[in-house]
Each structure stands twice: as structure tokens, then as C-alpha cells.
């Protein structure tokens, strides 16, 4: 067929001379084919695609997000950049005794880690967050233990992880002990043993918001 003519003429020429099956075979079940320029653009801007695909706009502004990648090394993965950022925020919160901000930063680390680290490491992060929830640290000299607040979405994710890993009680205790030793709060309103009991209760489906 001739390849000259206006766009509408070309489309009409194709549709009259080829069946739908012949046309579809040319596109391998895809409605479009990326040009090499488009593929290059996506590769160079994959961190932006990641931002929107992973709903990061809930945790960090696009401007701040872009500024992090402008300062990062080419070899850094998206996860590396975000992990450093939120770990630094967590450390700053500890230094400033902003315990609620510290817990929030741990939560952000969990969100970006889901597809990037092993399930065991992810579970330990979840348990750190749980320890902070159970102790309900808000500032350095006040903890409203009688009104603890538990993230139900994280609760489900953590329980699903424990179930999928099929951990024995002593194995779960070991991960808990490691997490407890790494959480940076000056003191605890709930003992280590009682916090672990709450973790088990949560795994068994108890409503922790009703437990004081």
C-alpha cells in the first residue's frame, strides 16, 4: 500500500485492506507502542512514575521528592533515596524528642519498604511501630497510655506477615526482642512482656483500641 497521504486517508486505506486480526497482530495486544524517545524519557523519570504509582503524595510533597533525586547519585535506587530521607527524619525526631514524628517516620519507612526488603526485616519494622503505638509516646515527659491508638491497616499487614511467615512463638519473640532493643524511646509505659502480649492479642484478632 501507498504510504503517502493525510492521516485520515492512511487510516481508511489500512482499514479497507487489512482485517482487525491482521491489524491487532501488528501491535502485540497493546494499544500503543513506545518510541525509543519515550522509553528514554520514562527511564530517566522513573522516580516520578514511582511517586504516583505508590501514592507517595500522601507522605511527601512532589517538590521535596524531586529535590532528593536531584541530589542523589545515579546508582541510587528510589528505595535507597527514600530510606535515607525517612531514616534521617526519624533520627532528627529522636534528637528533638518528637516521639510522634518518630513513629510517623517509621510508618513511612514501612510503606516504602514493602516491595524492597525481606519479609522478616519488614516485620521487624512493623513491630517497632507497634511498640511505639503500645507505649503511646507523644513527647518526652508525657504519655497518654489510657488512650492508645493503633493503626488498623498496619495491624492487618503485620498479622498477614506473621501468618505468611508461619513463625513459631519463640521465633516471633526473637524478632520482637531485636525490635525492642532498637526502638529509641527513653522509657516505657508498658513493660516488654505486656507489649509482647498485646502483639499476640492483636494477632489473635483482639481489638487493641479497647485494651488499656
Buried (B, 14 or more C-beta within 10 A) or exposed (E): EEEEEEEEEBEEBEEEEBEEEEEEEEEEEEEEEEEEEEEEEEEEEEBBEBBEEBEBEEBBEEEEBEEBBEEBEEEBEBBEBBBEBBBEBBEEBBEEBBBEBBBBBBBBBBBBBEEBBEEEEBBBBBBBBBBBBBBBBEEEEEBEEEEBEBBEEBBEBBBEBBEEBEBEEEEBBEBBEEBBEEBEBEEBBBEEEEBBBBBBEBBEEEEBEEEE
